[in-house]
């Protein structure tokens, strides 16, 4: 499987009123920023959804490598309920990003 096309995480801060996330600039790798008011066209939306599918498939491949392990025990962020966000979710997510 080819590497996922996503930015590297460099820094994150949850300091109140100074929340920050610093990610890799993807322009040198050929990515372009679209005008947010226009949104994505169908072709680019398809590319995003395909990459999200590959990201999702990566967890299936990881679980297949260690079928006896519960991935949530190894990677605590997997047990977060991102649909019911709370103050601990961001802290755990930043911790994950720093460790990868």
N, C-alpha and C positions, 0 to 999 in steps of 0.2 A: 504494500500500500504506500503510495506517495505521501510525503509529509503533508499535514494539514496546512492550508494557506490561511494562517492567522497571525496576528502580530505577536511579537515577544512582549512579555510583561516586564517593565523595568522598575516601577515604583507605584505604591499606593499608600494613601494616608486617609485615615478616618477622623483626623483632627477637626473638631466642630468648626464650622464656617470656613474651613480650608480643605474640604474633601478633595482629593486629587487622585487621578489615575494616569500614569504615564506609560504609553504603549509605543512600540516600534513604528517609525514612519515607513509606511509601505510603498510610498511613491517610487523609491529606487528599484523596487521589485515590479514596477509596471502598474501599480494600482492607482486609480484616480478617484478623487472625491467628487461626488455628484452634488448638484445643487439640491439642497434638502427640500425646497418647495416643489421641485419637479418630481422627486422620487426616482425609483428605478424603472427602467423599461422592462419588458417581458424577458428579453434575453438575459439581462443582468440579474433579474429576480430568479430566473432558472439557475444561474450559476451559484447564487447565494444558497438556494435551497439544496442544490447538489452538494455543496460543501457542508452544509448542516447535516445532510444525510451521512456523509463520510465521517463527520464528527461523532454522530450517534453510533455508527457502525464500529468506531474505534473501541467503544465500551464493550461491545459484543466480542470483538477480537481479544480484548484484554481479559475478559471473563473466560474465554475459551482457553487461554494460556494457563489459567489457574482455576479450574472448575471447582476445586474443593474450598476455595476462599470466597468469603463474602467481600466484594469490592468496597462496600460501605465501611467495613471494619478497617480496611487499609487506607481508604481515601474518605475522610470524614465529611468532606463537602458533598458527597453523594447522598448523604442522609438529610441534607437541607431541603426544606420545602420552599422552593423559590416562588411558588404561587401564593404563599402566605408569608411574605417577607417580614423579617423582624430585625432588630439591631444586631443580632449575632451573625446573621447571614453574611453581611458584608465583611465583617472581621474574619470569618472563616474562609471566605472566598479569597481575600487578600493573602491570607496565610498559605492557601493552596498555591496561588500564583507565585509567591516568593519561593516556594519549595520546588517548583517545576523548572 
